[in-house]
Amino acid sequence: METRSLEECKKTLEINDRNTLKRRAERCQELAQIQTDGRLFSSQREWDYSGEASAGYISGNYRSAIFCCACAVDQVFRYEYMKLAESNYEKIKGLTFGEVIQECRSRNVESLLPFMKQAFLLNDIRNNVATHPLFVDIPIESDPERLLRDRLLIEDMTKLLELVERIDSSLRHEIESTKLISEAEDRTYIFGEIINQQSDMPFNMKGFWSLIEDKILRFLANQCWHIMKSISEDLYKIK
């Protein structure tokens, strides 16, 4: 297997940087910097993950950004939990993010109680978008397989829209009102009617989905960033 030369790789990256600069700058602008008093805590891993979340979002890697935002908040919750008297590291070291949130709530970690709703939402977005997505892209060789693929796709879209609804119901309505024009079929579909199975699925729904997916994932990743930012800034206010 041939390996590209360093100069070839540099040329490829330079072209990509030039072609994507405007879009990356727009995404960078959307992520307001996190302003905290670093003296109040020393969770280096939280900063590591938040840095990766920022880089992922700016590059358009929204699932990675969501995952890293959740990891950063997970580190904050573990750090605050360990401040309690008689805290047991062995108790939480093997817990998932959701279980850590539950444990902090049951132990009444006072500093974290105001952020429980945000943390649970972040965990739900992490699980359903970045960690355990519903959709499985199965091979299509027959109509029954295509029908199964379409059903899985609708279930996945529905779950994403439910997450959008929890944050901004008007945005869900806007997305569901999107018109999908199929030139091959000479027909116009309404996205919401397809999701609610009040309309037939376009033959190439997967292609149509790609037109909408970026908007949904970008919105959810942006919300995850602001949840992480809000929790960090409220916990570790600059004096």
C-alpha positions as CSV (number, residue, x, y, z in Angstrom):
1,M,0.0,0.0,0.0
2,E,1.4,3.3,-1.1
3,T,1.8,6.1,1.5
4,R,1.3,9.7,0.3
5,S,4.2,12.0,0.7
6,L,4.2,14.8,3.3
7,E,4.0,17.4,0.5
8,E,1.0,15.7,-1.0
9,C,-0.8,15.7,2.3
10,K,0.1,19.3,2.9
11,K,-1.3,20.3,-0.5
12,T,-4.6,18.3,0.2
13,L,-5.0,20.0,3.5
14,E,-4.3,23.5,2.1
15,I,-7.0,23.0,-0.5
16,N,-9.5,21.8,2.1
17,D,-8.6,24.6,4.4
18,R,-9.1,27.2,1.7
19,N,-12.4,25.7,0.5
20,T,-13.9,25.3,3.9
21,L,-12.6,28.4,5.7
22,K,-15.8,30.4,5.5
23,R,-18.0,27.6,6.8
24,R,-15.6,26.8,9.6
25,A,-15.4,30.4,10.6
26,E,-19.2,30.7,10.8
27,R,-19.3,27.6,13.1
28,C,-16.5,29.0,15.2
29,Q,-18.4,32.2,15.6
30,E,-21.4,30.3,16.9
31,L,-19.4,28.8,19.8
32,A,-19.0,31.6,22.4
33,Q,-15.9,31.1,24.5
34,I,-16.3,29.5,27.9
35,Q,-15.4,32.0,30.6
36,T,-14.6,30.5,34.0
37,D,-12.3,31.0,37.0
38,G,-9.8,28.2,36.6
39,R,-8.7,28.5,40.2
40,L,-12.0,27.1,41.4
41,F,-11.4,23.7,40.0
42,S,-8.7,21.6,38.4
43,S,-10.5,19.1,36.1
44,Q,-8.0,19.0,33.3
45,R,-9.9,16.3,31.5
46,E,-12.9,18.5,31.3
47,W,-10.9,21.1,29.4
48,D,-9.5,18.4,27.1
49,Y,-12.9,17.2,26.1
50,S,-14.3,20.8,25.7
51,G,-11.4,21.6,23.4
52,E,-12.1,18.5,21.3
53,A,-15.8,19.4,21.2
54,S,-15.0,22.9,19.9
55,A,-12.6,21.5,17.2
56,G,-15.2,18.9,16.2
57,Y,-18.0,21.4,15.8
58,I,-16.0,23.9,13.8
59,S,-15.0,21.0,11.5
60,G,-18.6,20.0,11.1
61,N,-18.1,16.7,13.0
62,Y,-21.3,17.2,15.0
63,R,-21.6,13.7,16.5
64,S,-18.0,13.9,17.8
65,A,-18.8,17.3,19.3
66,I,-21.9,16.0,21.0
67,F,-20.0,13.1,22.5
68,C,-17.1,15.3,23.7
69,C,-19.5,17.8,25.3
70,A,-21.1,15.0,27.3
71,C,-17.7,13.7,28.3
72,A,-16.7,17.2,29.5
73,V,-19.8,17.5,31.7
74,D,-19.4,13.9,32.9
75,Q,-15.9,14.9,34.2
76,V,-17.4,18.0,35.9
77,F,-20.0,15.8,37.7
78,R,-17.4,13.3,38.8
79,Y,-15.2,16.1,40.0
80,E,-17.9,17.7,42.1
81,Y,-19.0,14.3,43.4
82,M,-15.5,13.6,44.7
83,K,-15.6,16.9,46.7
84,L,-18.2,15.3,49.0
85,A,-17.0,14.0,52.4
86,E,-16.5,10.2,52.3
87,S,-16.9,10.1,48.5
88,N,-15.9,6.7,47.1
89,Y,-14.1,6.8,43.7
90,E,-14.7,3.0,43.3
91,K,-18.5,3.8,43.5
92,I,-18.5,5.9,40.3
93,K,-15.5,4.9,38.3
94,G,-17.4,2.3,36.3
95,L,-20.6,4.2,35.9
96,T,-22.0,5.6,32.6
97,F,-22.7,9.3,32.3
98,G,-26.4,8.8,33.0
99,E,-25.6,6.7,36.0
100,V,-23.2,9.4,37.3
101,I,-26.0,12.0,37.0
102,Q,-28.3,9.7,38.9
103,E,-25.8,9.0,41.6
104,C,-25.1,12.7,42.1
105,R,-28.8,13.4,42.4
106,S,-29.4,10.6,44.9
107,R,-26.4,11.9,46.9
108,N,-27.7,15.4,46.7
109,V,-24.5,16.9,45.4
110,E,-25.7,20.5,46.1
111,S,-23.5,22.2,43.5
112,L,-24.9,20.0,40.7
113,L,-28.7,20.0,41.6
114,P,-29.5,23.1,39.5
115,F,-28.1,21.4,36.4
116,M,-29.8,18.0,36.5
117,K,-32.4,18.8,33.8
118,Q,-29.7,20.1,31.4
119,A,-27.4,17.1,32.2
120,F,-30.2,14.5,31.5
121,L,-31.0,16.3,28.2
122,L,-27.3,16.2,27.2
123,N,-27.1,12.5,28.1
124,D,-30.2,11.8,26.0
125,I,-28.7,13.6,23.0
126,R,-25.4,11.8,23.5
127,N,-27.1,8.4,23.6
128,N,-29.5,8.8,20.7
129,V,-27.2,10.7,18.3
130,A,-23.6,10.1,19.1
131,T,-23.4,6.8,20.9
132,H,-26.4,4.5,20.2
133,P,-28.1,5.7,17.1
134,L,-31.1,3.8,16.0
135,F,-30.5,3.7,12.3
136,V,-28.7,0.7,10.7
137,D,-27.8,1.0,7.0
138,I,-28.8,-2.5,5.9
139,P,-28.1,-3.8,2.4
140,I,-31.0,-3.4,0.0
141,E,-31.6,-6.2,-2.5
142,S,-35.4,-6.6,-2.3
143,D,-38.5,-4.7,-1.5
144,P,-38.9,-6.2,2.1
145,E,-35.3,-5.0,2.9
146,R,-36.0,-1.5,1.5
147,L,-39.2,-1.4,3.6
148,L,-37.2,-2.4,6.7
149,R,-34.6,0.2,5.9
150,D,-37.2,2.9,5.5
151,R,-38.9,2.0,8.8
152,L,-35.6,2.2,10.6
153,L,-34.9,5.5,9.0
154,I,-38.2,6.9,10.1
155,E,-37.7,5.7,13.7
156,D,-34.3,7.4,13.7
157,M,-35.7,10.7,12.3
158,T,-38.5,10.6,14.8
159,K,-36.1,10.3,17.7
160,L,-34.0,13.2,16.5
161,L,-37.1,15.4,16.0
162,E,-38.3,14.5,19.5
163,L,-34.9,15.8,20.8
164,V,-35.4,19.0,18.8
165,E,-38.9,19.4,20.1
166,R,-37.6,19.3,23.7
167,I,-35.5,22.4,22.9
168,D,-37.3,24.3,20.2
169,S,-40.8,23.2,19.1
170,S,-40.9,25.9,16.3
171,L,-37.8,24.5,14.8
172,R,-39.3,21.0,14.7
173,H,-42.3,22.5,12.9
174,E,-40.0,24.3,10.4
175,I,-38.1,21.0,9.7
176,E,-41.3,19.0,9.3
177,S,-42.6,21.6,6.8
178,T,-39.6,21.1,4.5
179,K,-40.6,20.2,0.9
180,L,-38.7,17.4,-0.7
181,I,-38.8,17.6,-4.5
182,S,-38.2,14.3,-6.4
183,E,-37.4,15.1,-10.0
184,A,-37.2,11.4,-10.8
185,E,-40.8,10.9,-9.6
186,D,-42.0,14.4,-10.6
187,R,-43.5,14.7,-7.1
188,T,-43.2,16.9,-4.1
189,Y,-43.2,15.4,-0.6
190,I,-43.6,17.1,2.8
191,F,-41.0,15.8,5.3
192,G,-43.4,15.8,8.3
193,E,-46.0,13.8,6.4
194,I,-43.3,11.1,5.6
195,I,-42.1,11.0,9.2
196,N,-45.7,10.6,10.5
197,Q,-46.2,8.0,7.7
198,Q,-49.1,10.0,6.2
199,S,-47.3,9.9,2.9
200,D,-45.3,7.3,0.9
201,M,-41.6,7.2,1.3
202,P,-39.7,8.7,-1.7
203,F,-37.7,6.0,-3.4
204,N,-34.4,7.6,-2.4
205,M,-35.3,8.8,1.0
206,K,-31.7,8.4,2.2
207,G,-30.6,11.1,-0.3
208,F,-33.4,13.4,0.9
209,W,-32.4,12.9,4.5
210,S,-28.9,14.1,3.9
211,L,-30.4,17.5,3.0
212,I,-32.0,17.8,6.5
213,E,-29.6,15.8,8.7
214,D,-26.9,18.5,8.8
215,K,-29.3,21.1,10.1
216,I,-30.6,18.9,12.9
217,L,-27.2,17.6,14.0
218,R,-25.7,21.1,13.9
219,F,-28.5,22.4,16.0
220,L,-28.2,19.6,18.6
221,A,-24.4,19.9,18.7
222,N,-24.7,23.7,19.3
223,Q,-27.2,23.1,22.1
224,C,-24.8,20.6,23.7
225,W,-22.0,23.1,23.6
226,H,-24.2,25.7,25.3
227,I,-25.3,23.2,28.0
228,M,-21.6,22.5,28.7
229,K,-20.7,26.2,28.7
230,S,-23.6,27.1,31.0
231,I,-22.8,24.4,33.6
232,S,-19.0,25.3,33.6
233,E,-19.6,29.0,33.8
234,D,-22.3,28.8,36.5
235,L,-20.2,26.4,38.7
236,Y,-16.9,28.2,38.3
237,K,-17.9,31.9,38.1
238,I,-15.2,34.5,37.6
239,K,-15.1,36.5,40.8
